[in-house]
Every structure is written in structure tokens, then in C-alpha cells.
Amino acid sequence: MLALQQQQQQQQQQRSRSSSGSPRNLSTRRQQAHPEAFSSRYGAGKSSTRVLRTRSRERQSITSRRLLQQQQQHRRREPPDSPPDGSSLTPATVTLCVGTEKRLFAAHRDIICVSPYFAAVCARARAASSTDPNNNTSNNPIYLPDEQPEILSCILEYLYRGDYFPRLLHNKTRNTWQLETASSTTGSSDAEPDGATIFHPGVGAEILRDTAVYCAAQKYGLETLKRLALRKQGLHAGISCSTILTSARYAYAHTPDTESKLRAHYLALIIRSRSTFKRSGTMQMEMEQGGKLFFDLFVAMCNHMDDLTGSSGKQQQSMASTIT
């Protein structure tokens, strides 16, 4: 009996050993059946990494293209009369023959072509040279017989430096704008600030230089220069009535009827200083000569009186409502 029991126990132990060894054999068989399972998973990891790298490169290229497009759009939105960077200038120069005395000015083509007027002139010269190689008109000077040399000098100074003499300075203490050489005026109507006026041969009298610069900027398509000249001439003081009226006539003669800023500046100036102008003999002579300037002045004066009447009427109504 004991021998029989021992045999049964040995058989059970052998069965348990065989059952415990079966998973190992199964896993071994699986590994043998798929010897490249791990390597295939590793290869899939490599391919996924390559895909990620390719996608990141594509995203970087897309981002760089977008940045380039944004920079190009920003350059298009920049003011057309912004002076170009000095590092991007080409050595090509243009000669300008100015005024009746034919004074010569030299300027970089890239600088003056910021102006649409000069850009069109240079483009026509290059087109003529390309069609006829024997006629090299691109090196011919640009003639400006009706322009004043002093005004063109201001234009070129602005194109190169962003301002013209006297420069516009910002007083940070008072938070106001002033001219670089602004001096105290004597209060006399005969005193003219230095550099405020020029003698214009076409007019035969003194006019405000900033008005002439504004009209030239209108001609050459320099909008930023127009704003600068308008701000500057509002900072002058001690200008005589005759100079103001002559400058106003010049502004009306050299700006289109659709222009409102410079003309409105003179109308507002005359209305603000009406107590001085009504005693001026020059004002009387100018009004007797007539012109669109004085009709606009009449309309502006009527609007000013309506504003005063309207404000006083509102004050009276508010006072009456307060009393009742």
C-alpha cells in the first residue's frame, strides 16, 4: 500500500511540473513563431519618429512662409513716403534742374522715387531707354522749372532725414510741439520769425514757407510731409496779415477744391484773429478783389456764428429750466 501511495504522489508531482512548464513552452513557441515581433515594433517606432520630424519641418516651413507674407504685407501698409533704409540704397543718382535759374540738385533714385511723381518720371525715362538703346534718357536731368530751389531743398531734406529745417521737437515737460529755432516774438505785425517766410517770385511777395512745402508735397504725393508742414505752420506767431492773406491765396491756387485741411487752417486762423483782420487795410483790398477764399470765409464765419448762437440758446434754455 505504501508503495502504491508513493507512486501516485510521484505521478501527481510529474503532472504538476508538466502543467507549470507549459506556459514557458507556449511563450517560447510564440517567440519562435514570431522572432521579429520586437524588431517590427521597433521599426514602427522609427517610422513614427520620422513622420513626426517630417511634420515638424513642414510646420516650420509653413510658419516661415507666413512670417514672410506678414512682413511683405507690413511693407505694403507702410506710408508710401517713408524714406528707405540707407543700407538698401543703390548708387544710382538723379539730377534735378530746378527753377528759372536751373539750379542743380543730385539725389539717389531710390530716395526720390518714394514720391509717386518722381517714380513715374523715372519709370518713363527707363521705358524710353529700353525701347531705344541709342537714346539713353534715364541719365537726363529732371526739369522742374516751376519749383523753388528752397522748397525742393526742404523736400529732399525730408526724404533723407524725415524732417526739414527748422525741425519739429516735442517738449516732454509741457507735452507740446515746438520748432527747433522758435524764438520769442515782439508782438509787432512787422516782425517775421526767422525762416518762417520765403519770397516767391511767382507771387511777387512773401508767403509762409510751410504753405509752399505743403503745396509741393501735394504735387509730389507725400502725404506724411503734408501733415508735418501743416503742423509746423500752426506753430508760427507774429505773422503779418498781408503774409497770411497772400499765403492763403497761394494755398487756394495750388491745391484742388477737394483739399480741406490747409484751406480750413487759414479760414479758422482768420476767424480766430477777426479783431485784427477787420482793422487791416490789406484785408479790405483782398476782399474787394474777391475770390473763392472769401466766399469760403463767409460760409465759415456763418457756421461759426450759428455755433455761437446755438450754444448761447442752449445756455438760455438751461437757465430758464433752472429758474422755473
CYANA upper distance limits for C-alpha pairs under 8 A (distance plus 0.5 A):
  1 MET  CA      5 GLN  CA      6.73
  2 LEU  CA      6 GLN  CA      6.70
  3 ALA  CA      7 GLN  CA      6.79
  4 LEU  CA      8 GLN  CA      6.85
  5 GLN  CA      9 GLN  CA      6.74
  6 GLN  CA     10 GLN  CA      6.69
  7 GLN  CA     11 GLN  CA      6.70
  8 GLN  CA     12 GLN  CA      6.79
  9 GLN  CA     13 GLN  CA      6.77
 10 GLN  CA     14 GLN  CA      6.75
 11 GLN  CA     15 ARG  CA      6.76
 12 GLN  CA     16 SER  CA      6.76
 13 GLN  CA     17 ARG  CA      6.70
 14 GLN  CA     18 SER  CA      6.69
 15 ARG  CA     19 SER  CA      6.65
 16 SER  CA     20 SER  CA      6.64
 17 ARG  CA     21 GLY  CA      6.71
 18 SER  CA     22 SER  CA      6.89
 19 SER  CA     23 PRO  CA      8.47
 20 SER  CA     24 ARG  CA      8.37
 21 GLY  CA     25 ASN  CA      6.84
 22 SER  CA     26 LEU  CA      6.50
 23 PRO  CA     27 SER  CA      6.52
 24 ARG  CA     28 THR  CA      6.48
 25 ASN  CA     29 ARG  CA      6.46
 26 LEU  CA     30 ARG  CA      6.66
 27 SER  CA     31 GLN  CA      6.63
 28 THR  CA     32 GLN  CA      6.54
 29 ARG  CA     33 ALA  CA      6.35
 30 ARG  CA     34 HIS  CA      6.49
 31 GLN  CA     35 PRO  CA      5.81
 31 GLN  CA     37 ALA  CA      8.36
 36 GLU  CA     40 SER  CA      6.32
 37 ALA  CA     41 ARG  CA      6.89
 38 PHE  CA     42 TYR  CA      6.75
 39 SER  CA     43 GLY  CA      6.62
 40 SER  CA     44 ALA  CA      6.77
 41 ARG  CA     45 GLY  CA      6.87
 42 TYR  CA     46 LYS  CA      6.88
 43 GLY  CA     47 SER  CA      6.82
 44 ALA  CA     48 SER  CA      6.70
 45 GLY  CA     49 THR  CA      6.74
 46 LYS  CA     50 ARG  CA      6.81
 47 SER  CA     51 VAL  CA      6.77
 48 SER  CA     52 LEU  CA      6.76
 49 THR  CA     53 ARG  CA      6.73
 50 ARG  CA     54 THR  CA      6.66
 51 VAL  CA     55 ARG  CA      6.65
 52 LEU  CA     56 SER  CA      6.64
 53 ARG  CA     57 ARG  CA      6.73
 54 THR  CA     58 GLU  CA      6.73
 55 ARG  CA     59 ARG  CA      6.65
 56 SER  CA     60 GLN  CA      6.66
 57 ARG  CA     61 SER  CA      6.68
 58 GLU  CA     62 ILE  CA      6.63
 59 ARG  CA     63 THR  CA      6.54
 60 GLN  CA     64 SER  CA      6.59
 61 SER  CA     65 ARG  CA      6.66
 62 ILE  CA     66 ARG  CA      6.69
 63 THR  CA     67 LEU  CA      6.70
 64 SER  CA     68 LEU  CA      6.70
 65 ARG  CA     69 GLN  CA      6.70
 66 ARG  CA     70 GLN  CA      6.64
 67 LEU  CA     71 GLN  CA      6.67
 68 LEU  CA     72 GLN  CA      6.72
 69 GLN  CA     73 GLN  CA      6.63
 70 GLN  CA     74 HIS  CA      6.55
 71 GLN  CA     75 ARG  CA      6.68
 72 GLN  CA     76 ARG  CA      6.80
 73 GLN  CA     77 ARG  CA      6.76
 74 HIS  CA     78 GLU  CA      6.84
 78 GLU  CA     82 SER  CA      7.75
 79 PRO  CA    224 THR  CA      8.05
 80 PRO  CA    114 VAL  CA      6.88
 80 PRO  CA    115 SER  CA      7.96
 80 PRO  CA    222 LEU  CA      8.03
 81 ASP  CA    114 VAL  CA      5.76
 81 ASP  CA    115 SER  CA      6.65
 81 ASP  CA    159 LEU  CA      8.21
 81 ASP  CA    221 GLY  CA      8.42
 81 ASP  CA    222 LEU  CA      5.97
 81 ASP  CA    223 GLU  CA      7.57
 81 ASP  CA    224 THR  CA      7.15
 81 ASP  CA    225 LEU  CA      8.45
 82 SER  CA    114 VAL  CA      7.58
 82 SER  CA    159 LEU  CA      8.07
 82 SER  CA    162 GLY  CA      8.35
 83 PRO  CA    111 ILE  CA      6.96
 83 PRO  CA    114 VAL  CA      7.38
 83 PRO  CA    159 LEU  CA      5.94
 83 PRO  CA    160 TYR  CA      6.81
 83 PRO  CA    161 ARG  CA      8.21
 83 PRO  CA    162 GLY  CA      7.49
 84 PRO  CA     88 SER  CA      7.62
 84 PRO  CA     89 LEU  CA      7.92
 84 PRO  CA    110 ASP  CA      7.93
 84 PRO  CA    111 ILE  CA      7.18
 84 PRO  CA    114 VAL  CA      8.43
 85 ASP  CA     89 LEU  CA      7.50
 89 LEU  CA    108 HIS  CA      8.07
 89 LEU  CA    110 ASP  CA      6.70
 89 LEU  CA    111 ILE  CA      8.36
 90 THR  CA    108 HIS  CA      7.95
 90 THR  CA    109 ARG  CA      8.23
 90 THR  CA    110 ASP  CA      7.32
 91 PRO  CA    108 HIS  CA      7.40
 92 ALA  CA    108 HIS  CA      6.44
 92 ALA  CA    109 ARG  CA      6.33
 92 ALA  CA    110 ASP  CA      8.34
 93 THR  CA    106 ALA  CA      7.05
 93 THR  CA    107 ALA  CA      5.92
 93 THR  CA    108 HIS  CA      4.77
 93 THR  CA    109 ARG  CA      5.63
 94 VAL  CA    106 ALA  CA      6.18
 94 VAL  CA    107 ALA  CA      5.94
 94 VAL  CA    108 HIS  CA      6.58
 94 VAL  CA    109 ARG  CA      6.17
 94 VAL  CA    139 ASN  CA      7.55
 94 VAL  CA    140 ASN  CA      8.49
 94 VAL  CA    141 PRO  CA      7.12
 94 VAL  CA    142 ILE  CA      8.13
 95 THR  CA    104 LEU  CA      7.09
 95 THR  CA    105 PHE  CA      6.15
 95 THR  CA    106 ALA  CA      5.10
 95 THR  CA    107 ALA  CA      7.12
 95 THR  CA    139 ASN  CA      8.48
 95 THR  CA    140 ASN  CA      7.88
 95 THR  CA    141 PRO  CA      5.16
 95 THR  CA    142 ILE  CA      6.78
 96 LEU  CA    103 ARG  CA      8.41
 96 LEU  CA    104 LEU  CA      6.01
 96 LEU  CA    105 PHE  CA      5.43
 96 LEU  CA    106 ALA  CA      6.69
 96 LEU  CA    107 ALA  CA      8.37
 96 LEU  CA    141 PRO  CA      5.87
 96 LEU  CA    142 ILE  CA      5.30
 96 LEU  CA    143 TYR  CA      6.56
 96 LEU  CA    144 LEU  CA      7.72
 97 CYS  CA    102 LYS  CA      5.59
 97 CYS  CA    103 ARG  CA      6.01
 97 CYS  CA    104 LEU  CA      5.22
 97 CYS  CA    105 PHE  CA      7.07
 97 CYS  CA    141 PRO  CA      6.78
 97 CYS  CA    142 ILE  CA      6.42
 97 CYS  CA    143 TYR  CA      5.24
 97 CYS  CA    144 LEU  CA      6.46
 97 CYS  CA    145 PRO  CA      7.96
 98 VAL  CA    102 LYS  CA      5.39
 98 VAL  CA    103 ARG  CA      5.61
 98 VAL  CA    104 LEU  CA      6.83
 98 VAL  CA    105 PHE  CA      8.15
 98 VAL  CA    143 TYR  CA      6.67
 98 VAL  CA    144 LEU  CA      5.28
 98 VAL  CA    145 PRO  CA      6.01
 98 VAL  CA    146 ASP  CA      8.10
 98 VAL  CA    147 GLU  CA      6.55
 98 VAL  CA    148 GLN  CA      7.25
 98 VAL  CA    149 PRO  CA      6.42
 98 VAL  CA    152 LEU  CA      8.42
 99 GLY  CA    103 ARG  CA      7.11
 99 GLY  CA    144 LEU  CA      6.63
 99 GLY  CA    145 PRO  CA      4.76
 99 GLY  CA    146 ASP  CA      6.20
 99 GLY  CA    147 GLU  CA      5.79
 99 GLY  CA    148 GLN  CA      6.02
 99 GLY  CA    149 PRO  CA      6.82
100 THR  CA    145 PRO  CA      6.11
100 THR  CA    146 ASP  CA      7.95
102 LYS  CA    145 PRO  CA      7.82
103 ARG  CA    149 PRO  CA      7.50
107 ALA  CA    111 ILE  CA      7.49
107 ALA  CA    112 ILE  CA      7.40
107 ALA  CA    156 LEU  CA      8.31
108 HIS  CA    112 ILE  CA      7.08
109 ARG  CA    113 CYS  CA      6.37
110 ASP  CA    114 VAL  CA      7.30
111 ILE  CA    159 LEU  CA      6.96
111 ILE  CA    160 TYR  CA      7.60
112 ILE  CA    118 PHE  CA      6.63
112 ILE  CA    119 ALA  CA      7.77
112 ILE  CA    156 LEU  CA      8.19
112 ILE  CA    159 LEU  CA      7.68
113 CYS  CA    117 TYR  CA      8.17
113 CYS  CA    118 PHE  CA      5.74
113 CYS  CA    119 ALA  CA      4.74
113 CYS  CA    122 CYS  CA      8.12
114 VAL  CA    118 PHE  CA      8.14
114 VAL  CA    119 ALA  CA      7.35
115 SER  CA    119 ALA  CA      6.55
115 SER  CA    220 TYR  CA      6.25
115 SER  CA    221 GLY  CA      6.41
115 SER  CA    222 LEU  CA      6.74
116 PRO  CA    120 ALA  CA      6.59
116 PRO  CA    220 TYR  CA      6.98
116 PRO  CA    221 GLY  CA      6.43
117 TYR  CA    121 VAL  CA      7.00
117 TYR  CA    219 LYS  CA      8.04
117 TYR  CA    220 TYR  CA      5.51
117 TYR  CA    221 GLY  CA      7.11
118 PHE  CA    122 CYS  CA      6.62
118 PHE  CA    220 TYR  CA      7.79
119 ALA  CA    123 ALA  CA      6.55
120 ALA  CA    124 ARG  CA      6.69
121 VAL  CA    125 ALA  CA      6.84
121 VAL  CA    142 ILE  CA      8.43
122 CYS  CA    126 ARG  CA      6.71
122 CYS  CA    138 SER  CA      7.45
123 ALA  CA    127 ALA  CA      6.61
124 ARG  CA    128 ALA  CA      6.65
125 ALA  CA    129 SER  CA      6.76
125 ALA  CA    137 THR  CA      5.96
125 ALA  CA    138 SER  CA      5.29
126 ARG  CA    130 SER  CA      6.65
126 ARG  CA    137 THR  CA      7.64
126 ARG  CA    138 SER  CA      5.82
127 ALA  CA    131 THR  CA      6.86
128 ALA  CA    132 ASP  CA      6.72
128 ALA  CA    135 ASN  CA      8.07
128 ALA  CA    136 ASN  CA      8.19
128 ALA  CA    137 THR  CA      7.24
128 ALA  CA    138 SER  CA      8.41
129 SER  CA    133 PRO  CA      6.02
129 SER  CA    134 ASN  CA      8.13
129 SER  CA    135 ASN  CA      6.30
129 SER  CA    136 ASN  CA      5.39
129 SER  CA    137 THR  CA      6.20
129 SER  CA    138 SER  CA      6.87
132 ASP  CA    136 ASN  CA      8.00
136 ASN  CA    140 ASN  CA      8.26
147 GLU  CA    151 ILE  CA      7.76
147 GLU  CA    152 LEU  CA      7.49
148 GLN  CA    152 LEU  CA      6.81
148 GLN  CA    200 HIS  CA      8.19
149 PRO  CA    153 SER  CA      6.55
150 GLU  CA    154 CYS  CA      6.96
151 ILE  CA    155 ILE  CA      6.88
151 ILE  CA    209 ARG  CA      8.10
151 ILE  CA    212 ALA  CA      7.43
151 ILE  CA    213 VAL  CA      6.45
151 ILE  CA    216 ALA  CA      8.12
152 LEU  CA    156 LEU  CA      6.70
153 SER  CA    157 GLU  CA      6.57
154 CYS  CA    158 TYR  CA      6.65
154 CYS  CA    164 TYR  CA      5.95
154 CYS  CA    165 PHE  CA      7.80
154 CYS  CA    213 VAL  CA      7.78
155 ILE  CA    159 LEU  CA      6.78
155 ILE  CA    164 TYR  CA      8.03
155 ILE  CA    213 VAL  CA      7.84
155 ILE  CA    217 ALA  CA      8.18
156 LEU  CA    160 TYR  CA      6.69
157 GLU  CA    161 ARG  CA      6.30
157 GLU  CA    162 GLY  CA      7.76
157 GLU  CA    163 ASP  CA      7.04
157 GLU  CA    164 TYR  CA      5.93
158 TYR  CA    162 GLY  CA      4.97
158 TYR  CA    163 ASP  CA      4.83
158 TYR  CA    164 TYR  CA      5.66
158 TYR  CA    225 LEU  CA      8.05
159 LEU  CA    163 ASP  CA      8.15
163 ASP  CA    167 ARG  CA      6.58
163 ASP  CA    168 LEU  CA      8.01
166 PRO  CA    179 LEU  CA      6.52
166 PRO  CA    180 GLU  CA      5.92
166 PRO  CA    181 THR  CA      6.69
166 PRO  CA    195 GLY  CA      8.28
167 ARG  CA    179 LEU  CA      6.32
167 ARG  CA    180 GLU  CA      5.72
168 LEU  CA    177 TRP  CA      7.33
168 LEU  CA    178 GLN  CA      6.45
168 LEU  CA    179 LEU  CA      5.35
168 LEU  CA    180 GLU  CA      6.62
168 LEU  CA    232 LYS  CA      7.55
169 LEU  CA    177 TRP  CA      6.23
169 LEU  CA    178 GLN  CA      5.84
169 LEU  CA    179 LEU  CA      6.34
169 LEU  CA    180 GLU  CA      6.65
170 HIS  CA    175 ASN  CA      7.37
170 HIS  CA    176 THR  CA      6.38
170 HIS  CA    177 TRP  CA      5.05
170 HIS  CA    178 GLN  CA      6.80
171 ASN  CA    175 ASN  CA      5.81
171 ASN  CA    176 THR  CA      5.68
171 ASN  CA    177 TRP  CA      6.37
171 ASN  CA    178 GLN  CA      7.50
172 LYS  CA    176 THR  CA      7.49
178 GLN  CA    182 ALA  CA      7.40
178 GLN  CA    235 LEU  CA      7.17
179 LEU  CA    232 LYS  CA      7.82
179 LEU  CA    235 LEU  CA      7.79
182 ALA  CA    193 PRO  CA      8.28
183 SER  CA    193 PRO  CA      7.80
185 THR  CA    191 ALA  CA      7.79
185 THR  CA    193 PRO  CA      7.68
185 THR  CA    237 ALA  CA      7.46
185 THR  CA    238 GLY  CA      6.63
186 THR  CA    191 ALA  CA      7.36
186 THR  CA    238 GLY  CA      7.99
187 GLY  CA    191 ALA  CA      7.88
187 GLY  CA    238 GLY  CA      6.40
188 SER  CA    238 GLY  CA      7.13
189 SER  CA    238 GLY  CA      6.51
189 SER  CA    239 ILE  CA      6.91
189 SER  CA    240 SER  CA      5.36
189 SER  CA    241 CYS  CA      8.04
190 ASP  CA    238 GLY  CA      8.29
190 ASP  CA    239 ILE  CA      8.10
190 ASP  CA    240 SER  CA      6.64
191 ALA  CA    238 GLY  CA      6.60
191 ALA  CA    239 ILE  CA      7.50
191 ALA  CA    240 SER  CA      8.06
192 GLU  CA    196 ALA  CA      7.48
192 GLU  CA    197 THR  CA      8.05
192 GLU  CA    238 GLY  CA      6.57
192 GLU  CA    239 ILE  CA      6.17
192 GLU  CA    240 SER  CA      7.92
193 PRO  CA    197 THR  CA      8.38
193 PRO  CA    236 HIS  CA      7.85
193 PRO  CA    237 ALA  CA      7.86
193 PRO  CA    238 GLY  CA      7.53
193 PRO  CA    239 ILE  CA      8.07
195 GLY  CA    209 ARG  CA      8.12
196 ALA  CA    208 LEU  CA      6.32
196 ALA  CA    209 ARG  CA      6.32
196 ALA  CA    210 ASP  CA      7.91
196 ALA  CA    236 HIS  CA      7.71
197 THR  CA    206 GLU  CA      6.56
197 THR  CA    207 ILE  CA      5.83
197 THR  CA    208 LEU  CA      4.80
197 THR  CA    209 ARG  CA      5.34
197 THR  CA    210 ASP  CA      8.46
198 ILE  CA    206 GLU  CA      5.94
198 ILE  CA    207 ILE  CA      6.25
198 ILE  CA    208 LEU  CA      6.92
198 ILE  CA    209 ARG  CA      6.09
199 PHE  CA    204 GLY  CA      7.56
199 PHE  CA    205 ALA  CA      6.08
199 PHE  CA    206 GLU  CA      4.89
199 PHE  CA    207 ILE  CA      6.96
200 HIS  CA    204 GLY  CA      6.32
200 HIS  CA    205 ALA  CA      6.44
200 HIS  CA    206 GLU  CA      6.68
200 HIS  CA    207 ILE  CA      7.35
201 PRO  CA    205 ALA  CA      7.63
203 VAL  CA    250 TYR  CA      8.29
205 ALA  CA    246 THR  CA      8.10
206 GLU  CA    243 THR  CA      6.62
206 GLU  CA    246 THR  CA      8.07
206 GLU  CA    247 SER  CA      8.44
207 ILE  CA    211 THR  CA      7.98
207 ILE  CA    212 ALA  CA      8.13
207 ILE  CA    243 THR  CA      6.09
207 ILE  CA    244 ILE  CA      7.80
207 ILE  CA    246 THR  CA      6.75
207 ILE  CA    247 SER  CA      5.38
207 ILE  CA    250 TYR  CA      8.45
208 LEU  CA    212 ALA  CA      7.22
208 LEU  CA    233 GLN  CA      8.09
208 LEU  CA    243 THR  CA      7.64
208 LEU  CA    244 ILE  CA      8.01
208 LEU  CA    247 SER  CA      6.49
209 ARG  CA    213 VAL  CA      6.72
210 ASP  CA    214 TYR  CA      6.52
210 ASP  CA    229 ALA  CA      5.67
210 ASP  CA    230 LEU  CA      7.51
210 ASP  CA    232 LYS  CA      7.34
210 ASP  CA    233 GLN  CA      6.13
211 THR  CA    215 CYS  CA      6.79
211 THR  CA    229 ALA  CA      7.55
211 THR  CA    230 LEU  CA      7.98
211 THR  CA    233 GLN  CA      7.75
211 THR  CA    247 SER  CA      7.29
211 THR  CA    251 ALA  CA      7.19
212 ALA  CA    216 ALA  CA      6.68
212 ALA  CA    251 ALA  CA      8.24
213 VAL  CA    217 ALA  CA      6.56
213 VAL  CA    226 LYS  CA      8.11
213 VAL  CA    229 ALA  CA      7.00
214 TYR  CA    218 GLN  CA      6.71
214 TYR  CA    225 LEU  CA      7.61
214 TYR  CA    226 LYS  CA      5.42
214 TYR  CA    229 ALA  CA      6.07
214 TYR  CA    230 LEU  CA      7.37
215 CYS  CA    219 LYS  CA      6.86
215 CYS  CA    226 LYS  CA      8.33
215 CYS  CA    251 ALA  CA      7.37
215 CYS  CA    254 HIS  CA      6.54
215 CYS  CA    255 THR  CA      6.97
216 ALA  CA    220 TYR  CA      6.72
217 ALA  CA    221 GLY  CA      6.28
217 ALA  CA    222 LEU  CA      5.41
217 ALA  CA    223 GLU  CA      7.34
217 ALA  CA    225 LEU  CA      6.65
217 ALA  CA    226 LYS  CA      6.22
218 GLN  CA    222 LEU  CA      6.90
218 GLN  CA    223 GLU  CA      7.64
218 GLN  CA    226 LYS  CA      7.37
218 GLN  CA    255 THR  CA      7.80
222 LEU  CA    226 LYS  CA      6.98
223 GLU  CA    227 ARG  CA      7.07
224 THR  CA    228 LEU  CA      6.85
225 LEU  CA    229 ALA  CA      6.59
226 LYS  CA    230 LEU  CA      6.63
227 ARG  CA    231 ARG  CA      6.72
228 LEU  CA    232 LYS  CA      6.72
229 ALA  CA    233 GLN  CA      6.78
230 LEU  CA    234 GLY  CA      7.08
230 LEU  CA    262 LEU  CA      7.33
231 ARG  CA    235 LEU  CA      7.51
232 LYS  CA    236 HIS  CA      7.79
239 ILE  CA    243 THR  CA      7.15
239 ILE  CA    244 ILE  CA      7.34
240 SER  CA    244 ILE  CA      6.89
241 CYS  CA    245 LEU  CA      6.65
241 CYS  CA    277 PHE  CA      7.27
241 CYS  CA    280 SER  CA      7.69
241 CYS  CA    282 THR  CA      7.68
241 CYS  CA    283 MET  CA      7.98
242 SER  CA    246 THR  CA      6.54
242 SER  CA    282 THR  CA      6.41
242 SER  CA    283 MET  CA      8.01
243 THR  CA    247 SER  CA      6.46
244 ILE  CA    248 ALA  CA      6.54
244 ILE  CA    266 TYR  CA      8.33
245 LEU  CA    249 ARG  CA      6.75
245 LEU  CA    283 MET  CA      7.98
245 LEU  CA    286 GLU  CA      8.25
246 THR  CA    250 TYR  CA      6.73
247 SER  CA    251 ALA  CA      6.62
248 ALA  CA    252 TYR  CA      6.79
248 ALA  CA    263 ARG  CA      7.74
248 ALA  CA    266 TYR  CA      6.65
248 ALA  CA    293 LEU  CA      8.11
249 ARG  CA    253 ALA  CA      6.67
249 ARG  CA    293 LEU  CA      7.43
250 TYR  CA    254 HIS  CA      6.67
251 ALA  CA    255 THR  CA      6.51
251 ALA  CA    262 LEU  CA      7.63
251 ALA  CA    263 ARG  CA      7.33
252 TYR  CA    256 PRO  CA      8.09
252 TYR  CA    257 ASP  CA      8.44
252 TYR  CA    263 ARG  CA      7.31
252 TYR  CA    292 LYS  CA      8.47
252 TYR  CA    293 LEU  CA      7.44
255 THR  CA    259 GLU  CA      6.80
259 GLU  CA    263 ARG  CA      7.69
260 SER  CA    264 ALA  CA      6.15
261 LYS  CA    265 HIS  CA      6.60
262 LEU  CA    266 TYR  CA      7.14
263 ARG  CA    267 LEU  CA      6.87
264 ALA  CA    268 ALA  CA      6.54
265 HIS  CA    269 LEU  CA      6.62
266 TYR  CA    270 ILE  CA      6.68
267 LEU  CA    271 ILE  CA      6.76
267 LEU  CA    296 ASP  CA      8.12
267 LEU  CA    297 LEU  CA      6.25
267 LEU  CA    300 ALA  CA      7.46
268 ALA  CA    272 ARG  CA      6.58
268 ALA  CA    300 ALA  CA      8.42
269 LEU  CA    273 SER  CA      6.71
270 ILE  CA    274 ARG  CA      6.17
270 ILE  CA    277 PHE  CA      7.52
271 ILE  CA    301 MET  CA      7.25
273 SER  CA    277 PHE  CA      6.87
274 ARG  CA    278 LYS  CA      6.38
275 SER  CA    279 ARG  CA      7.50
276 THR  CA    280 SER  CA      7.11
277 PHE  CA    283 MET  CA      6.63
278 LYS  CA    283 MET  CA      7.50
278 LYS  CA    284 GLN  CA      8.31
279 ARG  CA    283 MET  CA      8.46
280 SER  CA    284 GLN  CA      7.21
281 GLY  CA    285 MET  CA      6.90
282 THR  CA    286 GLU  CA      6.59
283 MET  CA    287 MET  CA      6.58
284 GLN  CA    288 GLU  CA      6.71
285 MET  CA    289 GLN  CA      6.89
286 GLU  CA    290 GLY  CA      6.89
287 MET  CA    291 GLY  CA      8.36
287 MET  CA    294 PHE  CA      7.08
290 GLY  CA    294 PHE  CA      6.79
291 GLY  CA    295 PHE  CA      7.43
292 LYS  CA    296 ASP  CA      6.69
293 LEU  CA    297 LEU  CA      6.65
294 PHE  CA    298 PHE  CA      6.55
295 PHE  CA    299 VAL  CA      6.85
296 ASP  CA    300 ALA  CA      6.57
297 LEU  CA    301 MET  CA      6.49
298 PHE  CA    302 CYS  CA      6.72
299 VAL  CA    303 ASN  CA      6.75
300 ALA  CA    304 HIS  CA      6.62
301 MET  CA    305 MET  CA      6.70
302 CYS  CA    306 ASP  CA      6.64
303 ASN  CA    307 ASP  CA      6.68
304 HIS  CA    308 LEU  CA      6.82
305 MET  CA    309 THR  CA      6.53
306 ASP  CA    310 GLY  CA      6.38
307 ASP  CA    311 SER  CA      6.60
308 LEU  CA    312 SER  CA      6.60
309 THR  CA    313 GLY  CA      6.44
310 GLY  CA    314 LYS  CA      6.69
311 SER  CA    315 GLN  CA      6.74
312 SER  CA    316 GLN  CA      6.69
313 GLY  CA    317 GLN  CA      6.68
314 LYS  CA    318 SER  CA      6.62
315 GLN  CA    319 MET  CA      6.61
316 GLN  CA    320 ALA  CA      6.57
317 GLN  CA    321 SER  CA      6.65
318 SER  CA    322 THR  CA      6.66
319 MET  CA    323 ILE  CA      6.73
320 ALA  CA    324 THR  CA      6.71
